[in-house]
Amino acid sequence: MTRFVTSGQRGFSFIGFLFVAAVLAVTGVVVAQIIPTAIEYQAVLKAAQKASEGNTVVEVRSIFDKAAAIDNISSVSGKDIDVTKENDKVVVSFAYQREIHLAGPAYLTMKYAGRSK
């Protein structure tokens, strides 16, 4: 006597595929909006490091503003940075936040902070 063994189908259903595709699409859109803010944060760090070479508060803010203009930084300006001295060395620190609109009343808020070395 011969037996026929049937096995269930394997893999995604069409509904499962649509669900996974929708989740990946939404994640991709959010990541695509986050990446420019992360790049801008790196530019702000670089500008703060460059500005810490100044000697006076006015000079430090001017150097930061020039670097911000070159790197197209819009979140922070020279008046927003804090300039202090630690062990006879100028330290530039900053903090700001960026909001990304997700849907309806939902926003993704990212808080960035840093300082020169």
C-alpha positions as CSV (number, residue, x, y, z in Angstrom):
1,M,0.0,0.0,0.0
2,T,1.4,3.4,-1.0
3,R,1.0,6.4,1.4
4,F,0.9,9.9,0.2
5,V,2.3,12.4,2.6
6,T,1.1,15.9,2.2
7,S,2.9,18.8,3.8
8,G,1.6,22.3,4.5
9,Q,2.7,25.2,2.4
10,R,5.6,27.2,3.6
11,G,6.4,30.9,3.3
12,F,4.6,34.2,3.6
13,S,1.0,34.7,2.8
14,F,0.2,37.8,0.7
15,I,-1.2,39.6,3.7
16,G,2.0,38.8,5.6
17,F,4.1,40.1,2.8
18,L,2.1,43.3,2.6
19,F,2.5,43.8,6.4
20,V,6.2,43.3,6.3
21,A,6.5,45.6,3.3
22,A,4.5,48.3,5.0
23,V,6.6,48.1,8.2
24,L,9.9,48.3,6.1
25,A,8.5,51.2,4.1
26,V,7.6,53.2,7.2
27,T,10.9,52.4,8.8
28,G,12.8,53.5,5.7
29,V,10.9,56.9,5.6
30,V,11.7,57.6,9.2
31,V,15.4,56.7,8.8
32,A,15.6,58.8,5.7
33,Q,14.4,61.8,7.8
34,I,16.8,61.0,10.7
35,I,20.0,60.7,8.6
36,P,20.2,64.5,7.7
37,T,19.9,65.5,11.3
38,A,22.7,63.1,12.3
39,I,24.9,64.5,9.5
40,E,24.1,68.0,10.7
41,Y,25.0,67.0,14.3
42,Q,28.4,65.9,13.0
43,A,28.9,69.2,11.3
44,V,28.0,71.1,14.5
45,L,30.6,69.0,16.4
46,K,33.2,69.9,13.8
47,A,32.3,73.6,13.9
48,A,32.4,73.6,17.7
49,Q,35.9,72.0,17.6
50,K,37.0,74.6,15.1
51,A,35.5,77.4,17.1
52,S,37.3,76.3,20.3
53,E,40.6,77.6,18.7
54,G,39.4,81.2,19.3
55,N,40.6,83.3,22.3
56,T,37.6,85.5,23.1
57,V,33.9,84.7,23.3
58,V,33.2,87.0,20.3
59,E,35.9,85.4,18.2
60,V,34.7,81.9,19.1
61,R,31.1,82.8,18.1
62,S,32.4,84.3,14.9
63,I,34.4,81.3,14.0
64,F,31.4,79.0,14.7
65,D,29.1,81.2,12.6
66,K,31.5,81.0,9.6
67,A,31.9,77.3,9.9
68,A,28.1,77.0,10.2
69,A,27.6,79.0,7.0
70,I,30.0,76.7,5.2
71,D,28.5,73.5,6.4
72,N,24.9,74.8,6.1
73,I,24.0,74.4,9.8
74,S,20.6,75.8,10.6
75,S,19.8,74.3,14.0
76,V,22.5,76.1,16.0
77,S,24.1,79.6,15.6
78,G,26.9,81.3,17.4
79,K,24.6,82.9,19.9
80,D,23.3,79.5,20.9
81,I,26.6,78.0,22.0
82,D,28.1,78.2,25.5
83,V,31.8,79.2,25.7
84,T,33.7,78.4,28.8
85,K,37.3,77.9,29.9
86,E,38.6,74.7,31.5
87,N,42.3,74.5,32.5
88,D,43.2,77.5,30.3
89,K,41.5,75.9,27.3
90,V,38.4,77.2,25.5
91,V,35.5,74.7,25.5
92,V,32.5,75.1,23.2
93,S,29.3,73.3,24.2
94,F,25.9,73.2,22.6
95,A,22.5,71.5,23.0
96,Y,19.5,71.6,20.6
97,Q,16.6,69.4,19.6
98,R,15.0,68.5,16.2
99,E,11.5,67.3,15.6
100,I,10.4,65.1,12.8
101,H,6.6,65.0,12.0
102,L,5.5,61.4,11.7
103,A,1.7,61.4,11.3
104,G,-1.1,63.4,12.8
105,P,-0.1,64.7,16.3
106,A,2.9,62.3,16.5
107,Y,6.4,63.7,16.3
108,L,9.9,62.1,16.8
109,T,12.0,64.4,19.0
110,M,15.7,64.1,18.9
111,K,17.9,65.9,21.5
112,Y,21.5,66.6,20.5
113,A,24.2,67.9,22.8
114,G,28.0,68.0,22.5
115,R,31.1,69.9,23.3
116,S,34.6,70.5,21.9
117,K,37.4,68.3,23.1
